[in-house]
Amino acid sequence: MKRFYAIAIALMIGAGAFAQDVIRLPQPKWDDNNGGKATLVAVLKNRRSEREYSKEALSDQVLSNVLWAACGINRPAEKKITAPSAINAQDVIVFVCRSDGAFRYDALNNTLIKVSSKDLRKDVAANQAFSAVAPVSLVLVSDLNKFRSPRAELGAMDAGYVSENICLICTAMGLKTVPRATMNKEVLAKELGLIDNQILELNHPIGK
């Protein structure tokens, strides 16, 4: 009986830890307040790279909208995403770096899965301090293991598609961003738990 209670308590503790490490995002919501009706032409006219950010936090609703546009599920029945992907490999992993840690975006379940408790934004910024001011940095990683054989050019191409989606949705929502390749790759690879053939491609500071 004691052993049963010990197992039950361990399972409860484990379940609690899991709940803390997974953030369920609200469903993407589009209205006049967040660029839901912005035309593509208007967005293309207004798109620009921005390097000054407010420290004001972004809500989970705003983050959910941005992540969905980046590479979220837009055809649930087929489990296909908003960004083009070579051979539908869906190789691009988006990591969200904030003051409360780093998270992997799970598009299928619309959740953030915690991978580190560290604030990695300075490592994403590297020698460009302006980037660390933004409340959110998105890091794009191509998992070349998703291809039949690792092909770096396909991973870079797919990351570019996701990056452009981020640029466009940020413009539509009145947010600021800039695509960057600079980052402390060795630190980030370790802290994000990357394995062989998972390549750090680009990052996006995002803020108001």
N, C-alpha and C positions, 0 to 999 in steps of 0.2 A: 504493500500500500504506500509506504514512504517513497519507494522508487517511482510509483505512478504519479504522486504529487510533484516529485522533483522534475519529472519529464514534463508534466503539465505546466509548471512554473517556467521552465526553460522555453517551452513553446510560446507562452504568453510574452515573455521578455523578447524573444526573437521576433514575434509578430509586431511588438511595439517598436522595435528598432527598424524593422522593415518599413512600417508606416511613416516613420520620421525620415527615412531615406528616399521616399518616393513622393513627389508632389504631383497631384492630379490637377492639371490645368483646366480652366473653363473652356468650353467650346468656343472656337473663333466666332466673333460677333462683329457684324459690319453695319455701320450706320453713318450718318453725316458727321458725327463727332470724331471718327477715326479713319476718314478717307474711304469709306465704303462705296461712295458714289463718284470718286475721282476717275476721270477718263484716262485711258492709257496715254493719249496725246498730251494731256495736261501734266501727267506724271513725267513723261519723257522731257517735256519742256523745262520742268522745274528740278530735275535730278541734278545733284551736284555733290561733290565730296566735301564733307564738313569736318573740321578738326577742333572745334570748341564745343564743350558739353557742360550741361548742368549736372550737378551731383544728385539731382532729384531721382528717386527710385522709380522704376517702371512697374506698373501693376501687372499681376499675372494675366489679366485680360489682354493688355497690350502685348505682352510677351507671347502669349498664345497665338495672337493674330500674326505676329512677325514670324514665328516658327512655322506656322502652317503655310504661310506664303513661301518661306524658304524651301521647304521640302516636306510639307505635310501631306496627308492623304486627301486627295481630291476625288478619287473614284473608289469608295470603300469596297464595293463588290469585287473589284479587281486588285485592291490593295496597291494602287498606283499613286504616284506623287505629283506634286505641282511642277517639279523641275524635270527636264529631260534627263535621261540616264542611259548611258551606253549599255546595250543588251538588257535593259531594265535591271541592271545590277543593284541599283539603289545603294551605291557604295559610300555616299557621303554621310558621315556622322557629324551632327552638330552638337557641340558642347557649349553649355551656357556657363559663363564665369561671372560670379557676383561676389558681393562682400561675404555672403554666407556659405560660399563654397563653389564647387564646380559640379555640373550636372550634365548627363547625357540625355538628349531629347529622344524620346521614344514616340515616333510619329504615329504608329499604329494604335497605341493606347493613349496618346495625347498626355504623356506624363514626363516629368523630369526625374531621372534616377541619379542620386548623388554618388559621385565617384571620388570626391575629395572635400574635406572640410576647410581647406585653405582658400584664401582670397588670392587667386592667381592672376588678377588683372594686371599687376605690375610685370609679371612674366610675359603676358600677352603683349603688353606695351613695349617691353624691352627698352631700347634707348630712345623711344619716342614717348615722353612722359605724358603728353596731352591725352593719349589713348587711355591711360589708367584712370582718368577722371570720370569717364563714362560709367554709369551704374551697371551696365551689362556689356560684356564682350562675348561675341559668338565666335567659336573656333571651328573651322571646317577641316575635317579629316577625311581623307579618302582611304577606304579599306580595300586595298588592291586584291585582297584574298577573295573578294566577291566575284572577281573575273575568272574565267577559265584558266588563264595564266596572268600573273601580275603585269599590268601595262600602265606605266606611270602616266603616259600621255592621256589615257582615258580617264584616269582619276583626276588629273588637273583640269581636263575639259568639263567633267561633271561638277567639280567644285566651282568652276566659273559660272555655270548655269545657276547654281544655288546662290552664289554671291550676287549675281545680277538681280535675282528675285528679292534678295534682302534690300538691295539698293532701291528698287522700285517700290516695295511696300513701305519702306521708311519714308520715302518722299510722299507717298499717298497719305500716310498717317501723320505727317508733320514732324517726323523724327529726323535726327541727324545720324549720319554714318559715313564711313569711308572704308573701302576694301584695302586690306594691308597684308603684306607677306612677312613683314618683320615680326619676330617673336623669339623668345628663348626656347628653342625647340627641344633641347635636351631636358630642361626642367619640366616642360609641359608634357612631353612624352612619358616621363616617369609618373608625374602626378595624375595624369588622365588614364594611366594604365594601358597605354598603347602597346600593341604587339608588333612583331615583324610584318612589314608590308602595310602598316597603317601609317599613312603619310600626312603630316601637318601641311596643309596647303595655304589657307588664307584665314584672316580673322576680320571681324567687324566690331568696333566699338559702337554702341548705340545709346543714344540719350536724347534729351530735349535741348 
